[in-house]
């Protein structure tokens, strides 16, 4: 890919924030992984606006067992496992909201900081119980075979690819210093404290990197992209501080490429997707020519569910150990934000849900625009939500509607 000529300054930041804020309602926020993507030395993701003329008209939704389509997912009847009354009410409410949106009724544009925000809605819901797909519903213009854009769920895929590189010995450990894996970076130029940063710091967004755009223009290439971040950051303090952004993941994509010789797309395809029979996907290119890691992937809802099932089953999918159990345990553990409603692992989220007096820890991958993969290993329960524009409500829907339906 031809190198991008980028102005490193307020222009790029303002454009990124503008694009993100046009798609994000007030209830999307950094603390739950659904905030707008803010890019600095990268290209904002191109989120597609839905074509309301293509919305399906479902009418009343009654439960049907998902169809088996020979894609590796077993199917079963959800009614064997739980009470679906609340879930079916919920699904019909989703359809009603989508039909109102289709004809322009109750379409709201909220102003915030001078920018309009579109309120969208859920367009797919999938549930798996005991390793089997038991519910599958699509709304609006979503379809079983259609790729859905993935914002920060892309980050979670990066974490799994880094885990595979560790498992294969390409990376010694996530506790290794990042500069040992970035030979293109001139160590004499980096900001104070950068030499102390580890891969784990990047995986947990706890690096303390705070990029400061230089006044001069630079042509961004694969060879200088990482260095531009590490030279133009504020000094790294011993305490560091968690901050959710794309910078850490951009650096991880470089480390993945340097250690495996593969782009993110190539590594994901070989090590994650192929063992799970995932062959329909998309990745966007970054400003330096590698694949974007912070956002921009495309997956079907069924394939999102496969990733959830593999992760929930500690790296095993249909008898194949796709990733090591040790890595999955570390990636989905709580490393930062322990005192917040949503805590963070290695680019994977956790939150606690109490049902009938019992606490369950929900592990998840989340993306701005409203994509979610939820997992409760204790219940062998997983769910996928996708949305158009921004919608973080599935966090509550999963906690308040889906989990209770399957808790005896």
Long-range contacts (C-beta under 8 A, 24 or more apart in sequence): 1-285, 1-289, 2-289, 3-219, 3-220, 3-221, 3-288, 3-289, 4-43, 4-219, 4-220, 4-287, 4-288, 5-217, 5-219, 5-220, 6-41, 6-217, 6-218, 6-219, 6-220, 6-287, 7-217, 8-40, 8-41, 8-213, 8-214, 8-216, 8-217, 8-218, 8-228, 8-232, 9-213, 9-215, 10-213, 12-39, 12-40, 12-213, 13-38, 13-39, 13-40, 13-213, 15-44, 16-40, 16-44, 18-115, 19-44, 19-47, 20-44, 20-368, 21-112, 21-113, 21-115, 21-117, 22-115, 22-116, 22-117, 22-118, 23-47, 23-117, 23-118, 23-368, 23-369, 23-389, 23-390, 24-117, 24-368, 24-389, 24-390, 25-110, 25-117, 25-118, 25-119, 25-389, 25-390, 25-391, 26-110, 26-112, 26-117, 27-390, 27-392, 27-393, 28-368, 28-390, 28-391, 28-392, 29-392, 30-244, 31-244, 31-337, 31-340, 31-341, 31-342, 32-341, 32-342, 32-349, 32-366, 32-392, 32-395, 33-152, 33-244, 33-342, 33-349, 33-366, 33-367, 33-368, 34-366, 34-367, 34-368, 34-369, 34-370, 34-390, 34-391, 34-392, 35-244, 35-368, 36-368, 36-390, 37-151, 37-152, 37-246, 37-294, 37-295, 37-368, 38-245, 38-246, 39-246, 39-294, 40-211, 40-213, 40-229, 40-245, 40-246, 40-247, 41-211, 41-220, 41-225, 41-228, 41-229, 41-247, 41-250, 41-287, 42-246, 42-250, 42-286, 42-287, 42-292, 42-294, 43-284, 43-285, 43-286, 43-287, 43-292, 45-149, 45-151, 45-284, 45-292, 45-295, 45-296, 46-284, 46-296, 47-149, 47-151, 47-369, 47-389, 48-149, 49-388, 50-120, 50-123, 50-140, 50-141, 50-388, 51-141, 52-101, 52-102, 52-103, 52-104, 54-141, 55-98, 55-99, 55-101, 55-102, 55-139, 55-140, 55-141, 56-138, 56-139, 56-140, 56-141, 57-99, 57-102, 58-95, 58-139, 59-95, 60-92, 61-88, 61-91, 61-92, 61-95, 61-137, 62-88, 63-88, 63-135, 65-134, 66-133, 66-134, 66-135, 66-136, 67-136, 69-144, 71-277, 71-302, 72-276, 72-277, 72-306, 72-317, 72-318, 73-128, 73-132, 73-133, 73-302, 73-305, 73-306, 74-131, 74-132, 74-133, 75-132, 75-133, 75-134, 76-129, 76-130, 76-132, 76-133, 76-134, 77-134, 78-127, 78-129, 78-134, 78-135, 80-134, 81-129, 81-130, 81-134, 81-406, 82-129, 82-405, 82-406, 82-407, 83-405, 84-135, 84-405, 86-401, 86-404, 86-405, 87-127, 87-135, 87-401, 87-402, 87-405, 90-397, 90-401, 91-125, 91-137, 94-121, 94-122, 94-125, 94-137, 94-139, 95-139, 97-121, 98-122, 98-123, 98-139, 98-140, 101-140, 102-140, 117-390, 118-389, 119-389, 120-370, 120-387, 120-388, 120-389, 120-390, 120-391, 121-387, 121-388, 121-389, 121-391, 122-370, 122-385, 122-386, 122-387, 122-391, 122-393, 122-394, 123-148, 123-386, 123-387, 123-388, 124-148, 124-301, 124-384, 124-385, 124-386, 125-383, 125-384, 125-385, 126-301, 126-302, 126-304, 126-305, 126-383, 126-384, 127-381, 127-382, 127-383, 127-384, 127-402, 128-305, 128-308, 128-309, 128-381, 128-382, 128-383, 129-379, 129-380, 129-381, 129-406, 130-380, 131-309, 131-313, 131-380, 133-302, 133-305, 136-301, 136-302, 138-301, 140-388, 142-301, 142-386, 144-300, 144-301, 144-302, 145-280, 145-300, 146-300, 147-280, 147-281, 147-282, 147-298, 147-299, 147-300, 148-298, 148-299, 148-300, 148-301, 148-304, 148-371, 148-386, 149-296, 149-297, 149-298, 149-369, 149-371, 150-295, 150-296, 150-297, 150-298, 150-299, 150-304, 150-367, 150-371, 151-295, 151-296, 151-367, 151-368, 151-369, 151-371, 152-294, 152-295, 152-365, 152-366, 152-367, 152-368, 153-297, 153-299, 153-304, 153-365, 153-366, 153-367, 153-371, 153-372, 153-373, 154-249, 154-283, 154-292, 154-293, 154-294, 154-295, 154-296, 154-297, 154-367, 155-249, 155-293, 155-294, 155-295, 155-347, 155-365, 156-307, 156-347, 156-348, 156-365, 156-373, 157-264, 157-268, 157-272, 157-293, 157-297, 157-307, 158-249, 158-252, 158-253, 158-256, 158-264, 158-293, 158-347, 159-203, 159-252, 159-331, 159-346, 159-347, 159-348, 160-268, 160-272, 160-311, 160-323, 160-327, 160-331, 161-256, 161-264, 161-267, 161-268, 161-271, 161-272, 162-199, 162-203, 162-252, 162-255, 162-256, 162-346, 163-323, 163-324, 163-327, 163-328, 163-330, 163-331, 163-346, 164-267, 164-271, 164-272, 164-323, 164-327, 165-256, 165-259, 165-260, 165-267, 166-327, 167-323, 167-324, 167-327, 168-260, 170-259, 170-260, 171-199, 171-255, 171-259, 173-199, 174-198, 174-199, 174-200, 174-203, 174-330, 174-346, 175-199, 175-200, 178-202, 178-251, 178-255, 181-255, 181-258, 181-259, 182-226, 182-227, 182-230, 182-251, 182-254, 182-255, 182-258, 183-258, 184-222, 184-223, 184-224, 184-226, 184-227, 184-254, 184-258, 185-226, 185-227, 185-230, 186-227, 186-231, 189-227, 189-231, 190-227, 190-230, 190-231, 191-230, 191-231, 191-232, 191-233, 191-234, 191-235, 191-236, 192-235, 192-236, 193-235, 193-236, 193-237, 193-238, 194-230, 194-233, 194-236, 196-236, 196-238, 197-236, 199-252, 199-255, 200-335, 200-346, 201-240, 201-248, 202-248, 202-249, 202-251, 202-252, 202-255, 203-248, 203-252, 203-331, 203-345, 203-346, 203-347, 204-242, 204-335, 204-336, 204-344, 204-345, 204-346, 205-242, 205-243, 205-244, 205-245, 205-248, 205-336, 205-344, 205-347, 206-240, 206-241, 206-242, 206-335, 206-336, 207-236, 207-240, 207-247, 207-248, 208-236, 208-237, 208-239, 208-240, 208-241, 208-243, 209-233, 209-236, 209-243, 209-247, 209-248, 210-234, 210-243, 211-247, 220-287, 220-288, 221-288, 221-289, 222-254, 222-257, 222-288, 222-289, 222-290, 224-288, 225-250, 225-254, 225-286, 225-287, 225-288, 225-290, 226-250, 226-251, 226-254, 242-336, 242-337, 242-344, 244-344, 245-294, 246-293, 246-294, 246-295, 249-293, 249-294, 249-347, 250-286, 250-293, 250-294, 252-293, 253-286, 253-290, 253-291, 253-292, 253-293, 254-290, 257-290, 263-290, 263-291, 264-290, 264-291, 264-292, 264-293, 265-291, 271-322, 272-307, 272-322, 272-323, 273-303, 275-317, 275-320, 275-322, 276-303, 276-306, 276-307, 276-310, 276-317, 276-318, 276-320, 276-322, 277-306, 278-303, 278-306, 295-367, 295-368, 301-384, 301-386, 304-371, 304-373, 304-384, 304-386, 305-373, 305-382, 305-384, 307-365, 307-373, 308-365, 308-373, 308-374, 308-375, 308-382, 308-383, 308-384, 309-382, 311-348, 311-363, 311-365, 311-373, 311-375, 312-363, 312-375, 312-376, 312-377, 312-380, 312-382, 313-377, 314-377, 332-363, 342-395, 351-395, 351-399, 353-398, 353-399, 353-403, 355-403, 355-404, 355-407, 356-404, 356-407, 358-407, 360-403, 362-398, 362-399, 362-403, 364-395, 366-392, 366-395, 370-394, 372-398, 374-398, 374-402, 376-403, 379-403, 379-406, 379-407, 381-406
